[in-house]
Amino acid sequence: MSDDPLEGTVAWRELQVEAREALAGASVERPDQEAAWLVEEASGMDRTDLVLGRDLPATVGGVARLDAMVARRCAGEPIQYVLGHWSFRSLDLLVDRRVLIPRPETEQVATEALAALDAVVARRSDGHRPVAVDLGTGSGALALAIATERPGTDVWATDRSPDAVEVARANLAGLGMAGRRVRLTVGSWFEPVPDELRGAVDLVVSNPP
């Protein structure tokens, strides 16, 4: 699909207004905010670039992407799935229908998990490397938050859904070296965790539906 400027030079600003009107007509709660997100995604510009480039002509491919996303959102598909990614703490996670959307309360679970790990480290002076297990990892949100914010931790993450683990692996790949101590495995709850870790796990975390 072409990313050449659209004939007629329709500006992104105009398309954002049209998207906002369509979303409002579909009773989307935050049509202004979501229209901006969708235009950012369709145009490939971040928020700052879009502010500066709102009057630039849209491209053929960009308009097609925007139209498709607006239609999906107006049909009731969650904005996170339409965008294909969502923020979780410091992470920008890939999300689609294979996984549940990370919820705001999951961030609180992450905060409490990190505090528990800090307490483990504070109690020990033997250089012990904490071990955390995330059961039902889904997109990998909790496991990857622990890995990035407490890089001295060995993290095991399990999920019975191969599709979910595939999404989590894609998110892990985006971490680079920060994810080097994360192990993602398919299986039910503790089943994939090695026997030698039984009794050696410092933290078990889970945020099921």
DOVEX-50710 format. One record per residue (C-alpha): x, y, z; residue number from 0; residue in three letters. Coordinates in nm, 3 decimals. Layout:
# DOVEX-50710
px	py	pz	k	r
X	Y	Z	NUM	Ala;
...
//
This chain:
# DOVEX-50710
px	py	pz	k	r
0.000	0.000	0.000	0	Met;
0.141	0.336	-0.104	1	Ser;
0.274	0.588	0.143	2	Asp;
0.280	0.858	-0.124	3	Asp;
0.095	1.179	-0.037	4	Pro;
-0.279	1.144	-0.087	5	Leu;
-0.415	1.316	-0.393	6	Glu;
-0.609	1.622	-0.278	7	Gly;
-0.361	1.683	0.006	8	Thr;
-0.590	1.602	0.297	9	Val;
-0.401	1.701	0.611	10	Ala;
-0.363	1.482	0.917	11	Trp;
-0.537	1.757	1.115	12	Arg;
-0.855	1.712	0.909	13	Glu;
-0.839	1.336	0.940	14	Leu;
-0.803	1.360	1.316	15	Gln;
-1.120	1.572	1.332	16	Val;
-1.305	1.318	1.119	17	Glu;
-1.179	1.032	1.336	18	Ala;
-1.287	1.215	1.649	19	Arg;
-1.638	1.267	1.508	20	Glu;
-1.667	0.900	1.412	21	Ala;
-1.555	0.785	1.756	22	Leu;
-1.790	1.025	1.931	23	Ala;
-2.074	0.899	1.713	24	Gly;
-1.994	0.546	1.830	25	Ala;
-2.009	0.663	2.196	26	Ser;
-1.638	0.612	2.260	27	Val;
-1.567	0.773	2.599	28	Glu;
-1.254	0.968	2.506	29	Arg;
-1.290	1.047	2.136	30	Pro;
-1.037	1.333	2.134	31	Asp;
-0.763	1.130	2.301	32	Gln;
-0.827	0.815	2.103	33	Glu;
-0.845	1.000	1.772	34	Ala;
-0.501	1.145	1.848	35	Ala;
-0.363	0.799	1.932	36	Trp;
-0.503	0.650	1.613	37	Leu;
-0.362	0.927	1.396	38	Val;
-0.022	0.887	1.562	39	Glu;
-0.031	0.515	1.486	40	Glu;
-0.155	0.556	1.129	41	Ala;
0.091	0.833	1.044	42	Ser;
0.392	0.679	1.215	43	Gly;
0.452	1.006	1.399	44	Met;
0.487	1.042	1.773	45	Asp;
0.295	1.305	1.967	46	Arg;
0.555	1.578	1.924	47	Thr;
0.601	1.512	1.553	48	Asp;
0.227	1.513	1.503	49	Leu;
0.187	1.851	1.673	50	Val;
0.443	1.990	1.431	51	Leu;
0.316	1.796	1.132	52	Gly;
-0.062	1.814	1.159	53	Arg;
-0.086	2.017	0.842	54	Asp;
0.127	1.776	0.641	55	Leu;
-0.058	1.584	0.369	56	Pro;
-0.164	1.235	0.468	57	Ala;
-0.041	0.938	0.269	58	Thr;
-0.255	0.683	0.089	59	Val;
-0.134	0.405	0.318	60	Gly;
-0.176	0.618	0.628	61	Gly;
-0.536	0.700	0.544	62	Val;
-0.614	0.334	0.481	63	Ala;
-0.459	0.238	0.815	64	Arg;
-0.652	0.510	0.996	65	Leu;
-0.982	0.416	0.833	66	Asp;
-0.935	0.052	0.929	67	Ala;
-0.847	0.134	1.290	68	Met;
-1.135	0.378	1.332	69	Val;
-1.377	0.117	1.197	70	Ala;
-1.248	-0.144	1.442	71	Arg;
-1.275	0.094	1.735	72	Arg;
-1.624	0.207	1.637	73	Cys;
-1.723	-0.160	1.625	74	Ala;
-1.627	-0.189	1.991	75	Gly;
-1.280	-0.342	1.972	76	Glu;
-1.065	-0.224	2.266	77	Pro;
-0.832	0.063	2.178	78	Ile;
-0.534	-0.140	2.303	79	Gln;
-0.597	-0.415	2.047	80	Tyr;
-0.662	-0.163	1.771	81	Val;
-0.329	0.010	1.839	82	Leu;
-0.151	-0.323	1.887	83	Gly;
0.046	-0.205	2.188	84	His;
-0.008	-0.047	2.528	85	Trp;
0.200	0.117	2.800	86	Ser;
0.272	-0.068	3.123	87	Phe;
0.495	0.116	3.367	88	Arg;
0.811	0.190	3.165	89	Ser;
0.728	-0.068	2.897	90	Leu;
0.546	-0.044	2.567	91	Asp;
0.397	-0.390	2.527	92	Leu;
0.263	-0.561	2.219	93	Leu;
-0.095	-0.670	2.284	94	Val;
-0.354	-0.844	2.071	95	Asp;
-0.644	-1.084	2.116	96	Arg;
-0.409	-1.365	2.220	97	Arg;
-0.354	-1.195	2.556	98	Val;
-0.551	-0.993	2.807	99	Leu;
-0.488	-0.621	2.822	100	Ile;
-0.265	-0.519	3.118	101	Pro;
-0.492	-0.349	3.369	102	Arg;
-0.414	-0.045	3.589	103	Pro;
-0.437	-0.264	3.899	104	Glu;
-0.168	-0.489	3.750	105	Thr;
0.073	-0.198	3.790	106	Glu;
-0.002	-0.201	4.163	107	Gln;
0.071	-0.574	4.170	108	Val;
0.407	-0.496	4.009	109	Ala;
0.480	-0.229	4.270	110	Thr;
0.409	-0.471	4.554	111	Glu;
0.613	-0.745	4.389	112	Ala;
0.915	-0.517	4.356	113	Leu;
0.883	-0.414	4.720	114	Ala;
0.879	-0.781	4.822	115	Ala;
1.193	-0.849	4.619	116	Leu;
1.366	-0.552	4.779	117	Asp;
1.281	-0.697	5.120	118	Ala;
1.436	-1.031	5.021	119	Val;
1.759	-0.863	4.912	120	Val;
1.770	-0.650	5.228	121	Ala;
1.742	-0.958	5.452	122	Arg;
2.033	-1.137	5.288	123	Arg;
2.400	-1.052	5.265	124	Ser;
2.526	-1.356	5.076	125	Asp;
2.491	-1.213	4.726	126	Gly;
2.179	-1.423	4.670	127	His;
2.016	-1.359	4.334	128	Arg;
1.640	-1.339	4.386	129	Pro;
1.417	-1.575	4.190	130	Val;
1.069	-1.466	4.083	131	Ala;
0.801	-1.671	3.910	132	Val;
0.514	-1.514	3.717	133	Asp;
0.226	-1.758	3.672	134	Leu;
-0.010	-1.698	3.381	135	Gly;
0.217	-1.434	3.236	136	Thr;
0.002	-1.341	2.934	137	Gly;
0.174	-1.051	2.760	138	Ser;
0.464	-1.081	3.005	139	Gly;
0.381	-0.750	3.174	140	Ala;
0.468	-0.848	3.531	141	Leu;
0.769	-1.063	3.443	142	Ala;
0.920	-0.799	3.218	143	Leu;
0.854	-0.518	3.465	144	Ala;
1.042	-0.715	3.731	145	Ile;
1.326	-0.790	3.488	146	Ala;
1.371	-0.428	3.383	147	Thr;
1.325	-0.265	3.722	148	Glu;
1.517	-0.526	3.926	149	Arg;
1.776	-0.655	3.676	150	Pro;
1.948	-0.872	3.937	151	Gly;
1.649	-1.105	3.949	152	Thr;
1.608	-1.440	3.775	153	Asp;
1.256	-1.443	3.635	154	Val;
1.056	-1.746	3.524	155	Trp;
0.726	-1.683	3.347	156	Ala;
0.474	-1.951	3.255	157	Thr;
0.147	-1.962	3.066	158	Asp;
-0.060	-2.255	2.946	159	Arg;
-0.136	-2.074	2.620	160	Ser;
0.133	-2.106	2.350	161	Pro;
-0.020	-1.802	2.180	162	Asp;
0.022	-1.592	2.494	163	Ala;
0.383	-1.705	2.534	164	Val;
0.446	-1.609	2.172	165	Glu;
0.329	-1.254	2.250	166	Val;
0.538	-1.247	2.567	167	Ala;
0.844	-1.361	2.369	168	Arg;
0.793	-1.077	2.124	169	Ala;
0.780	-0.834	2.416	170	Asn;
1.087	-0.995	2.572	171	Leu;
1.278	-0.956	2.245	172	Ala;
1.218	-0.583	2.265	173	Gly;
1.402	-0.560	2.597	174	Leu;
1.744	-0.657	2.466	175	Gly;
1.994	-0.721	2.745	176	Met;
1.741	-0.619	3.010	177	Ala;
1.557	-0.944	2.943	178	Gly;
1.854	-1.179	2.950	179	Arg;
1.752	-1.337	3.283	180	Arg;
1.391	-1.402	3.183	181	Val;
1.278	-1.752	3.088	182	Arg;
0.939	-1.796	2.924	183	Leu;
0.783	-2.142	2.915	184	Thr;
0.454	-2.298	2.810	185	Val;
0.272	-2.494	3.080	186	Gly;
0.016	-2.479	3.355	187	Ser;
0.116	-2.279	3.661	188	Trp;
0.429	-2.431	3.826	189	Phe;
0.445	-2.732	3.592	190	Glu;
0.727	-2.594	3.368	191	Pro;
0.937	-2.461	3.658	192	Val;
1.248	-2.681	3.711	193	Pro;
1.242	-2.907	4.015	194	Asp;
1.565	-2.755	4.145	195	Glu;
1.385	-2.425	4.196	196	Leu;
1.121	-2.576	4.422	197	Arg;
1.177	-2.422	4.762	198	Gly;
1.420	-2.166	4.618	199	Ala;
1.169	-1.920	4.475	200	Val;
1.161	-1.585	4.653	201	Asp;
0.850	-1.444	4.490	202	Leu;
0.545	-1.586	4.316	203	Val;
0.333	-1.332	4.135	204	Val;
0.016	-1.374	3.931	205	Ser;
-0.266	-1.155	3.810	206	Asn;
-0.522	-1.387	3.650	207	Pro;
-0.848	-1.262	3.496	208	Pro;
//
